[in-house]
Amino acid sequence: MMRGVTQDPAAPPVPRWRDLIDGAARILAEAGVPSPAHDARALAAHVLGLERLIGIGAVEVAPGEAAVFAGLVDRRRLREPLQHLVGSTGFRHLVLAVEPGVFVPRPETEVVAQVAIDEAARLAARGTHPLVVDLCCGAGGIAISVATEVPASHVVAVDLSPAAVRLTRRNAASAGVGAIRIEQADVREVELLADLVGAVDVVVSNPPYIPPDAVPVEPEVRDHDPDLALYGGGLDGLDLPRAVAAAARRLLRPGGLFVMEHAEVQAAAAREMADDAGFTDLLTVDDLTGRARALVARLSPA
Ligand SMILES: C[S@@+](CC[C@H](N)C(=O)[O-])C[C@H]1O[C@@H](n2cnc3c(N)ncnc32)[C@H](O)[C@@H]1O
């Protein structure tokens, strides 16, 4: 509910949301926050419990709100991720809960999810129930997107982190897709999803892939995303992606589709890895900014 404007001319001026938001944007810009105006507005919307801030500029700020907003702006100034402060992020059509200790889903991964969704939808259109496995599921964005956008699919999500598994369960319940199978497991285990070997239609993954000498410069990533989610292991950061490819090789049925996100510089290495693992029809897919960010490959039909 919006509040009105102050009527008493003798009263001290009451701050309006427009002034607070403008001031916050200046503070965040000085701290080097990449999208200061957007973040200031998002924090104000969070304090007010609104999805959007349309028409809020002239509204008076209640005393309690000003203090809460100032606290959040200060934490953002110190580069806590916006998503941790507001407790959620958008991913495709979903609003996912996020929390410290679990990787914050990124927009580029929406493209990776799209490839898996397109394949699952293609199979579902033939009257089948495609089996889709999301390895390294984090907060569950890919798995839950597939389950909600292709309701005929059966979805399995796996992560090593107990916090990620809990969060995927929570996000799946919020999205109303209780039928997802969610497991805590290590993709490096040869027994991973042993009951599904050779039966999966799509394996999709955004695994950790950053090499050890490429520590992210953004404090939001470096200091707040868990190391387990960032660093892929080995000199090239591809130990985990190689384990994911090996798992996909075991789990997929002949002709099944493998989709995996990687860093831009890893495109050739990812195709080589897939070739070595026995995949065909190797393709590199760009993200929305035109950077080569995902491998798509098929398991040989025979
Ligand atoms: C880059 S995050 C991606 C999360 C999610 N797929 C997304 O796109 O938002 C990588 C995830 O891999 C998980 N992970 C790391 N090592 C793993 C392993 N050996 N087995 C299974 N999951 C692992 C991490 O816990 C983290 O959630």
PDBQT file of the ligand as one rigid body, heavy atoms in Angstrom, charges set to zero:
ROOT
HETATM    1  C1  LIG A 401      28.862 -23.669 -11.369  1.00  0.00    +0.000 C 
HETATM    2  S1  LIG A 401      27.835 -24.389 -10.157  1.00  0.00    +0.000 S 
HETATM    3  C2  LIG A 401      26.392 -24.587 -11.156  1.00  0.00    +0.000 C 
HETATM    4  C3  LIG A 401      25.119 -24.798 -10.410  1.00  0.00    +0.000 C 
HETATM    5  C4  LIG A 401      23.877 -24.881 -11.320  1.00  0.00    +0.000 C 
HETATM    6  N1  LIG A 401      24.015 -25.944 -12.298  1.00  0.00    +0.000 N 
HETATM    7  C5  LIG A 401      23.657 -23.567 -12.020  1.00  0.00    +0.000 C 
HETATM    8  O1  LIG A 401      23.870 -23.484 -13.228  1.00  0.00    +0.000 OA
HETATM    9  O2  LIG A 401      23.270 -22.593 -11.368  1.00  0.00    +0.000 OA
HETATM   10  C6  LIG A 401      28.529 -26.020 -10.043  1.00  0.00    +0.000 C 
HETATM   11  C7  LIG A 401      27.857 -26.964  -9.051  1.00  0.00    +0.000 C 
HETATM   12  O3  LIG A 401      28.595 -28.197  -9.068  1.00  0.00    +0.000 OA
HETATM   13  C8  LIG A 401      28.584 -28.767  -7.780  1.00  0.00    +0.000 C 
HETATM   14  N2  LIG A 401      29.693 -29.733  -7.696  1.00  0.00    +0.000 N 
HETATM   15  C9  LIG A 401      31.028 -29.468  -7.546  1.00  0.00    +0.000 A 
HETATM   16  N3  LIG A 401      31.739 -30.603  -7.552  1.00  0.00    +0.000 NA
HETATM   17  C10 LIG A 401      30.850 -31.610  -7.709  1.00  0.00    +0.000 A 
HETATM   18  C11 LIG A 401      30.969 -33.032  -7.793  1.00  0.00    +0.000 A 
HETATM   19  N4  LIG A 401      32.172 -33.634  -7.712  1.00  0.00    +0.000 N 
HETATM   20  N5  LIG A 401      29.852 -33.769  -7.948  1.00  0.00    +0.000 NA
HETATM   21  C12 LIG A 401      28.631 -33.167  -8.017  1.00  0.00    +0.000 A 
HETATM   22  N6  LIG A 401      28.442 -31.830  -7.938  1.00  0.00    +0.000 NA
HETATM   23  C13 LIG A 401      29.543 -31.057  -7.796  1.00  0.00    +0.000 A 
HETATM   24  C14 LIG A 401      28.711 -27.567  -6.869  1.00  0.00    +0.000 C 
HETATM   25  O4  LIG A 401      28.264 -27.869  -5.575  1.00  0.00    +0.000 OA
HETATM   26  C15 LIG A 401      27.846 -26.528  -7.601  1.00  0.00    +0.000 C 
HETATM   27  O5  LIG A 401      26.529 -26.536  -7.102  1.00  0.00    +0.000 OA
ENDROOT
TORSDOF 0
